[in-house]
Amino acid sequence: MTIEIILVFLLFMGIGMLVQYRLKSKFKEYGQVPTSSGLSGKQIAEKMLSDNGIYDVKVISVDGFLSDHYNPVNKTVNLSPDVYSGANVSAAAVAAHECGHAVQHATAYSMLTLRSKLVPAVKISSSLSQWIIIIGLGFLGFGGGNPTILLVGIILFAVTTLFTVITLPVEFDASARALKWLDSTNITTNAEHEKAKDALKWAALTYVVAALASIAMLVQYILIYQSRSRD
């Protein structure tokens, strides 16, 4: 059964790399398409926050490419340099999407709240689950492994899997809020809106692949546990 784990891992790693490549190419492509509004990512973010009655969230620039994120702890919308200063479709889509998370936070969106509550547990499970599973499988000199230890690892891994699944509606909802706001404010034209939608679609696919990969690995671990428990 362990060969199946390796194959599943390699399969989703390959799919993930292809989606990441496509995502980066899309954002670079749409980064060359200026928006008719001429607003930068920073200006778009500040306007979306203001339009939603949010005045306690700061928009700041952070290093990196596609490093954009919303931090609910210090209430900051963190935009990469290209997004922060860019006045193009990619910048508009990303800035609005991250503000979508800020709106979720401000309105206590249930799935975001649930995901936030899982963060402490995920920090523990993500750092320990694989090592415990490896020990449970017997890959570190523990003979044929230990089903009980393997089960503990599987439970921890299931927490991480649950987190990746819950992340999906959070990301989809943030993109939906972003696109609806961009359309209602006419910051993007119809043609620009379609490009922004396409960019966010590829961004969302990275989370879909991550969730499917985690589910597939979890299923494989459970099948191995069931097989060894019967022995």
Summary of the structure (lengths in Angstrom):
residues: 231
radius of gyration: 20.6
end to end distance: 13.9
largest distance: 66.7
contacts: 780
relative contact order: 0.16
helix: 74%
strand: 6%
